[in-house]
Amino acid sequence: MREIHKILLAGATGFIGRALISPLREAGYEVRPLARSLGHDFNRLQSAADWIPYLRGIDAVINAVGIIREHGQQRFDTLHHRAPAALFDACVQAGTPRVVQLSALGADAQGFTPYQLSKWAADEHLRSLPLAWFVLRPSLVYGEGSRSLRFFRLLARLPVLPLPGGGAQQIQPVHLDDLIDAVLRCLQSEQVNLTLDLVGPRAMRFADWLGLLERQQGRRPARVFHVPTALALQAARLAHHVLPLVHPDNLRMLQQGNVADAGPLERFLGRELTEIGGVS
């Protein structure tokens, strides 16, 4: 196995990318960060030739590029599929053998939103290449710096929670520390070409997740108000312009459920997963 010294981290200033930089450096890796906010336009990195200059001296690539909604020139197909696929092709040409792709739980043949399908397209392309690849599919990730966690905490402060379907949807949040450890493990694992669902140790109802956040903030659980799903979707078509997380597609994905078997991740890490009671 080729020894890894230098890593290209695409999406380095997003929630997951930012969280990875310090642990990677503490583990002894040199990190070359790429991000739109650092002046790298992924809309212009659409061919392998565009990526080759960034791969000189690089031993492994981590792709953490992702958006939750489309806006302006930031499109799912470009950022989730075409740019990463070009990067993976460039890895083959440049002899960069190891790639860790941060995808999403639900990015598979049963996906039905542009978000899921664009992630899946990149995953499938990576799986077809002669590389040592890892496709990590996180559920809802919680931890320091999580924008979605901040939103859910604000939601949990409401005296009454108007939830689609009464919040009965099943989710399985994974702690950021477990995600970080999985990425670090991928860089050294002799077992390669793996697709891993990154989930917490247990599933729960969405309403119960919000209840945990309420208790953490020293509040009594709010009364849940059942909102018919069709009505919630109609409201989301208006509200998502102000609150991107309530986009109708996100509600549809929530309705689908976001759970998986935690066993493979536990075995890969060689330890128990972080219990959800310690939300941070």
C-alpha positions in Angstrom: 0.0 0.0 0.0 1.4 3.4 -1.0 2.2 5.6 2.0 0.1 8.7 2.2 1.7 12.1 3.0 -0.2 14.7 1.1 -4.0 14.9 0.7 -6.2 17.1 -1.5 -9.3 18.1 0.4 -12.1 19.4 -1.9 -14.8 21.3 -0.1 -12.4 22.3 2.6 -14.4 25.2 4.0 -17.8 23.4 4.4 -19.0 21.9 7.6 -17.4 18.5 7.1 -14.3 19.9 5.3 -13.5 22.3 8.1 -13.9 19.6 10.7 -11.5 17.3 8.9 -8.5 19.7 8.5 -7.2 19.7 12.1 -7.6 15.9 12.6 -5.8 15.2 9.3 -2.9 17.5 10.2 -2.7 16.1 13.7 -2.4 12.6 12.1 0.6 13.8 10.2 -0.9 14.6 6.8 -0.2 17.6 4.7 -3.5 19.0 3.5 -4.0 21.0 0.3 -7.4 22.6 0.7 -9.7 23.5 -2.2 -13.0 25.4 -1.9 -15.0 28.0 -3.7 -14.4 30.5 -0.8 -10.6 30.0 -1.4 -10.9 30.9 -5.0 -11.5 27.5 -6.6 -14.4 27.5 -9.0 -15.7 23.9 -9.3 -17.8 25.0 -12.2 -14.6 25.4 -14.2 -13.2 22.0 -13.1 -15.2 19.8 -15.4 -12.5 17.7 -17.1 -9.7 15.6 -15.9 -7.2 18.0 -17.5 -8.6 20.8 -15.3 -7.8 18.8 -12.1 -4.4 17.5 -13.0 -2.4 20.5 -11.8 -4.0 20.2 -8.4 -2.9 16.5 -8.1 0.9 17.0 -8.4 2.4 15.3 -5.4 -1.0 14.2 -4.0 -1.3 10.7 -2.5 -5.0 10.7 -1.7 -8.1 12.7 -2.3 -11.1 13.5 -0.1 -14.1 15.0 -1.8 -16.4 16.8 0.7 -18.0 19.1 -1.8 -21.7 19.4 -1.3 -24.7 21.8 -1.3 -28.1 21.3 0.3 -29.9 23.4 -2.4 -29.2 24.9 -5.8 -28.8 28.7 -6.1 -27.1 30.8 -8.7 -24.5 28.9 -10.5 -24.3 26.3 -7.7 -26.0 23.3 -9.3 -26.3 19.7 -8.0 -25.2 18.0 -11.3 -22.2 20.2 -11.6 -20.9 20.2 -8.0 -22.0 16.7 -7.0 -21.5 14.8 -10.2 -19.5 16.3 -13.1 -16.7 18.0 -11.1 -16.1 15.0 -8.8 -16.3 12.6 -11.8 -13.6 14.7 -13.6 -11.5 14.7 -10.4 -11.7 10.9 -10.1 -10.7 10.5 -13.7 -7.8 12.8 -13.1 -6.7 10.6 -10.1 -6.4 7.7 -12.5 -4.4 9.7 -15.0 -2.1 11.3 -12.3 -1.6 8.0 -10.4 -3.3 9.3 -7.2 -4.5 5.9 -6.0 -6.8 6.5 -3.0 -10.1 8.5 -3.0 -12.6 9.1 -0.2 -16.0 10.3 -1.5 -18.4 11.9 1.0 -21.8 11.1 -0.4 -25.1 10.8 1.4 -27.4 8.2 2.8 -30.1 7.6 0.3 -27.8 8.2 -2.7 -28.6 5.0 -4.5 -30.8 3.5 -7.1 -33.8 4.3 -5.1 -33.0 8.0 -4.9 -35.6 10.3 -6.2 -34.3 13.9 -5.7 -31.7 15.8 -7.7 -29.5 15.9 -4.6 -29.5 12.1 -4.1 -29.2 11.3 -7.8 -26.3 13.7 -8.5 -24.4 12.2 -5.5 -25.2 8.6 -6.7 -24.0 9.4 -10.2 -20.5 10.4 -8.9 -20.4 7.4 -6.6 -21.1 5.0 -9.4 -18.5 6.7 -11.6 -15.9 6.3 -8.8 -16.8 2.6 -8.3 -16.1 2.0 -12.0 -12.5 3.2 -11.8 -9.3 1.3 -11.0 -8.7 3.2 -7.7 -8.7 2.3 -4.0 -12.0 4.0 -3.3 -14.3 4.6 -0.4 -17.9 5.9 -0.7 -19.1 7.2 2.7 -22.8 7.9 2.9 -23.6 9.9 6.1 -27.0 10.3 7.6 -27.8 13.5 9.4 -24.4 14.6 10.9 -24.4 16.5 14.2 -21.5 18.2 16.0 -19.8 21.5 16.5 -20.4 23.8 13.6 -23.4 22.0 12.1 -25.8 24.4 10.4 -28.6 21.8 10.4 -28.1 21.2 14.1 -28.4 25.0 14.8 -31.6 25.0 12.8 -33.0 22.0 14.7 -32.1 23.6 18.0 -34.0 26.8 17.0 -36.9 24.6 15.9 -36.8 22.8 19.3 -37.3 26.1 21.1 -40.8 26.6 19.8 -43.6 26.1 22.3 -45.4 23.9 19.8 -43.7 21.9 17.1 -45.6 21.8 13.8 -44.2 18.6 12.3 -45.1 16.9 9.0 -46.7 13.5 9.9 -46.3 14.3 13.6 -42.5 13.8 13.4 -42.8 10.0 13.0 -40.1 9.8 10.4 -37.1 7.6 11.2 -33.7 9.2 11.3 -30.3 7.9 12.6 -28.0 10.9 13.3 -24.2 10.2 13.3 -21.8 12.1 15.4 -19.2 14.2 13.6 -16.4 12.4 15.5 -17.5 9.1 14.1 -17.4 10.5 10.5 -13.9 12.0 11.1 -12.6 8.6 12.4 -14.1 6.8 9.4 -12.3 9.2 7.0 -9.0 8.7 8.8 -9.5 5.0 8.8 -10.1 5.0 5.1 -6.7 6.6 4.5 -4.9 3.6 6.1 -7.2 0.7 5.5 -5.9 -2.3 3.6 -9.5 -3.2 2.9 -10.6 -0.9 0.0 -13.4 -0.4 -2.5 -16.0 0.0 0.3 -19.4 1.7 0.5 -20.2 2.5 4.1 -23.3 4.0 5.6 -22.3 6.4 8.3 -25.1 6.3 10.9 -25.4 6.5 14.6 -25.9 3.5 16.9 -29.7 3.7 16.9 -32.6 5.0 14.9 -35.2 7.4 16.4 -38.3 9.4 15.4 -37.6 12.9 14.1 -39.8 14.2 16.9 -37.7 12.4 19.5 -34.6 13.9 18.1 -36.0 17.4 18.6 -37.1 16.3 22.1 -33.4 15.4 22.9 -32.4 18.9 21.7 -35.1 20.5 23.9 -33.9 18.6 27.0 -30.3 19.5 26.2 -31.3 23.2 26.3 -33.0 22.7 29.6 -36.5 22.9 28.2 -39.5 20.7 28.6 -40.5 18.8 25.5 -42.9 20.9 23.4 -46.3 19.6 22.3 -46.1 18.2 18.8 -48.7 19.4 16.3 -49.4 17.0 13.5 -49.2 18.7 10.0 -50.4 16.7 7.0 -47.5 16.0 4.7 -49.2 17.5 1.7 -49.8 20.7 3.6 -46.2 20.8 4.9 -44.9 20.3 1.3 -47.1 23.2 0.1 -45.7 25.4 2.9 -42.1 24.4 2.1 -42.5 25.6 -1.5 -42.7 29.1 -0.1 -40.6 28.8 3.0 -37.4 27.3 1.4 -36.5 30.7 -0.1 -35.8 31.9 3.5 -35.1 28.5 5.2 -33.1 26.3 2.7 -33.4 23.2 5.0 -37.2 23.1 4.5 -37.0 22.7 0.8 -39.7 20.3 -0.4 -37.1 17.8 -1.6 -35.6 17.7 1.9 -39.1 17.0 3.4 -39.6 14.2 0.9 -36.2 12.7 1.9 -37.2 13.0 5.6 -40.5 11.3 4.8 -38.6 8.5 3.1 -36.6 7.8 6.3 -32.8 8.0 6.8 -31.6 4.9 8.6 -29.2 2.0 7.9 -27.5 -0.9 9.7 -24.8 0.5 12.0 -22.9 -2.8 12.3 -20.6 -2.3 9.2 -19.4 1.1 10.5 -18.8 -0.2 14.0 -16.7 -3.1 12.6 -14.8 -0.8 10.3 -13.9 1.6 13.2 -13.3 -1.3 15.6 -15.3 0.4 18.4 -18.8 1.3 19.4 -20.4 4.4 17.9 -21.0 7.6 19.8 -24.3 7.5 21.7 -26.7 10.1 20.6 -27.5 11.2 24.2 -24.4 13.4 24.2 -25.5 15.8 21.5 -22.9 18.4 21.0 
